[in-house]
Amino acid sequence: MPTDALPSHGDTSTRREIINILRVSGPLTVSELGERLGITHVAVRRHLTSLERDGLITSVQERHPMGRPTRVYSLTEAADELFPKKYGALTLELLEFLSQTQSELVDQFFRTRGQRLAEQYGPEVSACPTLAERVKRLTQIQAANGYLATSEEGADGTFILREFNCPISQVSRYYPHACEHELTFIRTVLGTDQVQRVECISQGGTCCRYIVGPEEAK
């Protein structure tokens, strides 16, 4: 399914929003989608019918101990192509070749990439005086770079950073170096070693989830 598979007429933005919501929240019912979008169930069903016809979503009927069965909707593999990917098959072939001939260059590539990103975004993030503000700014940067990033503060003073799309997930499945240097990048720009990755898309997770903090006492 090509990345321009979404319909080109007036309701495209709503259908794209449905795809983003399903990517972030997982399978949802018509009612749940309607609440998030602020539109009627009839309108939601119309969009879902179009998306299902285009092969971007699928649905199953869930049965419950009480009440009527509920139909829930989720994304298909084809919808994954609508989200940005920075590395494709050619990159994988190149990395595979390097790993067979000069494996140290693969690790060097990811290390250099992480350092470059830290140099690019580090000053902008570190200019924020508190950890909460730094996490918020990093979240905005990652979201702008296609990671579908969100963050929130936990009750224990930690912060939870989630990335629901990983532009390098295809590569990191074969080369864990990529994930390790992503973690180093996050620690570097936030200015703290108190960052742990507790879930990873390349290892079958629904998102890349990081626990940050808490803020260290001055």
C-alpha positions in Angstrom: 0.0 0.0 0.0 1.7 3.3 -1.1 2.0 6.1 1.4 -0.4 8.2 -0.5 -3.2 5.7 -0.1 -5.4 7.9 1.9 -8.4 9.4 0.0 -7.7 12.8 -1.6 -11.1 14.4 -1.0 -12.4 16.5 1.9 -12.4 14.0 4.8 -8.8 13.0 4.5 -7.7 14.9 7.6 -10.3 13.1 9.8 -9.3 9.7 8.4 -5.7 10.5 9.0 -6.6 11.5 12.6 -8.4 8.1 13.0 -5.2 6.3 11.9 -3.1 8.3 14.3 -5.5 7.6 17.2 -5.5 3.9 16.5 -1.7 3.9 16.3 -1.4 5.5 19.7 -4.4 4.0 21.5 -4.8 0.6 19.9 -8.1 -1.1 19.0 -11.1 1.1 19.6 -14.9 1.0 19.2 -17.0 3.4 17.1 -18.1 5.0 20.3 -14.6 5.5 21.6 -13.4 7.0 18.3 -16.5 9.3 18.2 -15.6 10.6 21.7 -12.0 11.4 20.7 -12.9 13.0 17.4 -16.0 14.8 18.6 -18.2 13.6 15.7 -21.3 11.4 15.5 -21.2 7.6 15.3 -22.6 7.8 11.8 -19.7 9.9 10.6 -17.2 7.6 12.3 -18.7 4.6 10.6 -18.5 6.4 7.2 -14.8 7.1 7.7 -14.1 3.5 8.9 -15.9 2.0 6.0 -13.6 4.0 3.6 -10.5 3.1 5.5 -11.4 -0.6 5.7 -12.1 -0.6 2.0 -8.6 0.8 1.4 -7.1 -1.9 3.5 -5.8 0.4 6.2 -7.9 -0.9 9.1 -9.6 -4.1 10.1 -12.2 -5.0 12.7 -13.2 -7.9 14.9 -16.2 -8.5 17.1 -15.5 -8.9 20.8 -17.8 -10.9 23.0 -18.4 -10.0 26.6 -19.9 -11.9 29.6 -22.8 -9.5 29.6 -24.3 -7.2 27.0 -24.0 -7.3 23.2 -20.8 -8.0 21.3 -18.7 -5.0 20.4 -16.8 -4.4 17.2 -13.4 -2.9 17.6 -11.1 -1.4 14.9 -7.4 -1.6 14.5 -4.7 -0.8 11.9 -3.5 -3.2 9.3 0.1 -3.7 8.3 -0.5 -1.7 5.2 -1.2 1.4 7.4 2.3 1.2 8.8 3.5 2.5 5.5 1.7 5.8 6.2 4.2 6.6 9.0 7.7 7.9 8.2 10.5 5.5 7.9 14.0 6.9 7.5 15.7 3.7 6.6 14.7 1.2 3.9 15.9 -2.0 2.4 19.0 -0.4 0.8 20.2 0.8 4.2 19.7 -2.7 5.7 21.7 -4.2 2.8 24.5 -1.7 3.4 24.6 -2.3 7.1 24.6 -6.1 6.5 27.5 -5.7 4.2 29.4 -3.6 6.7 28.7 -6.0 9.5 30.2 -8.8 7.5 33.3 -6.9 6.5 33.9 -4.2 9.1 31.4 -4.7 11.9 32.9 -1.9 14.0 31.7 0.6 11.4 28.1 -0.3 12.1 28.4 0.7 15.7 30.4 3.7 14.7 27.6 4.8 12.3 24.9 4.7 15.0 27.2 6.4 17.6 28.0 9.2 15.2 24.3 9.6 14.3 23.4 9.9 18.0 26.1 12.4 18.6 25.0 14.5 15.6 21.4 14.5 16.9 22.6 15.5 20.4 24.6 18.3 18.9 21.6 19.5 16.9 18.9 19.3 19.6 20.9 19.3 22.9 21.3 23.1 23.3 17.6 23.6 22.6 16.6 21.1 25.2 19.2 21.9 27.8 18.1 25.6 27.7 15.0 24.5 29.6 15.6 25.0 33.3 13.7 22.0 34.7 13.6 18.3 33.8 9.8 18.6 33.2 10.4 21.3 30.6 13.3 19.4 29.0 11.1 16.3 28.7 8.3 18.3 27.1 10.7 20.0 24.6 12.3 16.6 23.7 8.8 15.2 23.2 8.0 18.0 20.8 11.2 17.4 18.8 10.6 13.7 18.6 7.0 14.3 17.5 8.1 16.6 14.8 10.6 14.0 13.6 7.9 11.4 13.1 8.1 9.5 16.4 4.4 10.1 17.4 5.9 11.0 20.8 3.9 11.8 24.0 5.0 12.3 27.6 3.4 12.6 31.0 4.5 13.1 34.6 4.2 10.1 37.0 2.9 10.3 40.5 6.4 9.4 41.9 8.1 12.4 40.2 9.3 10.5 37.2 8.3 11.2 33.6 7.1 8.7 31.0 8.2 9.3 27.4 6.4 7.2 24.8 7.3 7.0 21.0 4.5 5.2 19.1 6.4 5.2 15.8 10.0 4.4 15.4 11.5 5.5 12.1 14.5 3.2 12.7 12.6 0.1 13.9 13.2 -1.8 10.7 16.9 -1.4 11.2 17.0 -1.8 15.0 15.4 -5.3 14.7 18.6 -6.4 13.1 21.1 -4.1 14.7 20.4 -3.4 18.5 23.2 -0.8 18.3 20.5 1.6 17.0 18.3 1.3 20.1 21.3 1.7 22.5 22.4 4.8 20.8 18.8 6.2 20.8 18.9 5.7 24.6 22.2 7.5 24.9 20.9 10.4 22.8 17.9 10.8 25.1 20.1 10.7 28.2 22.5 13.2 26.7 20.0 15.8 25.6 18.0 15.6 28.9 21.2 15.9 30.9 20.6 12.8 33.1 21.5 9.2 33.3 18.2 8.5 35.0 16.6 7.2 31.8 15.5 3.6 31.4 13.9 2.0 28.3 11.2 -0.4 29.6 9.5 -1.2 26.3 10.7 -1.3 22.7 8.9 -1.5 19.3 11.7 -3.5 17.7 11.3 -6.1 20.5 7.5 -6.4 20.0 6.3 -3.6 22.2 3.5 -1.3 21.2 5.8 1.7 21.7 9.3 2.7 22.8 8.7 3.7 26.5 11.2 5.4 28.6 11.1 6.2 32.4 12.9 9.5 33.1 14.0 10.9 36.4 13.0 11.9 39.0 14.6 15.4 39.1 17.8 15.2 41.1 18.0 17.4 44.1 20.3 20.5 43.8 
